[in-house]
Amino acid sequence: MANIQIRKYRHEDSETVKELFTSGMNEHLPSSFVHVLKQPLTQMFLMVTFCALITSSQSFLLPVLAVTLLLAGVRQMIVYMFNQYIDASLKNDLNDISETYLQKNNSCFWVAESDGQVVGTVACLPAENMPEFLELKRMSVRRSHRGKGIAKSLCRTVADFTRESGFPAVILYTSMVATDAQKLYEHMGYKKMRQFPIPEFFAKIINFTLIEYRLDLEEEK
Ligand SMILES: CC(C)(COP(=O)(O)OP(=O)(O)OC[C@H]1O[C@@H](n2cnc3c(N)ncnc32)[C@H](O)[C@@H]1OP(=O)(O)O)[C@@H](O)C(=O)NCCC(=O)NCCS
């Protein structure tokens, strides 16, 4: 891994960190759309709309137009769902990274730097619902720097910090469509603990789930 340095976050990294987080999240929009299209409920709804309109209007154009509009609506809903999550994150922990991650015990935020540029991020803090574990968050690597082992190094940084802080395990949540992230975590020894729907109306309809992973550090000894 040439020219990559992992260091603690500094105030001047703020904008790049937010941009890396936002672009990393938005990358999952196309796969989320494909996921929705694969749902039997979506396919049935589109088919019923198409058949009902073609029978009632005797026109081919109207049902094609209606289905196109429905698909555009579905895409907008997915964009809305992602934007809600991105905005909430930017207003919460990413609004003041130093305060959230650097001024509290058992928390930290790191960046990966290549030739003076921030190209990756990761953070950890005590998990909200399981404070006996640290939670890995905000993993993202710039597209141009993928496949070089940067995420693996960031994962190791979090595991070392967790071990040194005396916690027995790292947990994290990732979405069902983040397949590169799932491969990364499984490669790093994380075990899938459970999969559950996001508790939001639209997410439930489209069967959009989160996966909880755990890395047991005591097992590794
Ligand atoms: C997931 C992500 C962080 C991986 O970053 P990366 O620096 O390219 O990952 P690495 O080079 O360290 O690869 C680590 C391992 O992950 C797996 N992996 C990563 N990307 C993969 C891909 N596209 N296909 C298959 N396996 C992949 C491999 O097992 C790889 O190890 P190997 O090269 O020894 O086989 C990056 O794709 C990303 O930022 N995605 C968008 C944001 C995101 O999804 N974040 C996670 C939110 S929970």
The ligand as a Gaussian input file, in Angstrom:
#p B3LYP/6-31G(d) Opt

LIG

0 1
 C      -16.401000      -0.811000       0.714000
 C      -15.186000       0.059000       0.465000
 C      -14.907000       0.899000       1.715000
 C      -13.958000      -0.832000       0.138000
 O      -12.797000       0.005000       0.008000
 P      -11.416000      -0.502000      -0.655000
 O      -10.319000       0.389000      -0.170000
 O      -11.565000      -0.640000      -2.118000
 O      -11.256000      -1.952000      -0.024000
 P       -9.887000      -2.774000       0.061000
 O       -9.023000      -2.482000      -1.138000
 O       -9.247000      -2.572000       1.404000
 O      -10.420000      -4.258000      -0.058000
 C      -10.665000      -5.012000       1.050000
 C      -11.357000      -6.317000       0.720000
 O      -12.740000      -6.065000       0.511000
 C      -13.239000      -6.891000      -0.531000
 N      -13.681000      -6.005000      -1.613000
 C      -13.639000      -4.658000      -1.619000
 N      -14.161000      -4.178000      -2.775000
 C      -14.543000      -5.271000      -3.480000
 C      -15.153000      -5.463000      -4.753000
 N      -15.486000      -4.433000      -5.529000
 N      -15.402000      -6.725000      -5.156000
 C      -15.056000      -7.779000      -4.397000
 N      -14.481000      -7.670000      -3.184000
 C      -14.229000      -6.422000      -2.745000
 C      -12.107000      -7.809000      -0.926000
 O      -12.223000      -8.959000      -0.106000
 C      -10.882000      -7.023000      -0.547000
 O       -9.788000      -7.796000      -0.178000
 P       -8.776000      -8.420000      -1.287000
 O       -8.389000      -7.293000      -2.187000
 O       -7.636000      -8.966000      -0.463000
 O       -9.573000      -9.487000      -1.982000
 C      -15.415000       1.010000      -0.769000
 O      -15.885000       0.226000      -1.845000
 C      -16.394000       2.156000      -0.505000
 O      -16.000000       3.219000      -0.001000
 N      -17.685000       1.995000      -0.891000
 C      -18.692000       3.062000      -0.785000
 C      -19.036000       3.431000       0.625000
 C      -19.522000       2.240000       1.411000
 O      -20.239000       1.377000       0.944000
 N      -19.126000       2.232000       2.688000
 C      -19.496000       1.212000       3.629000
 C      -20.682000       1.667000       4.397000
 S      -20.998000       0.509000       5.695000

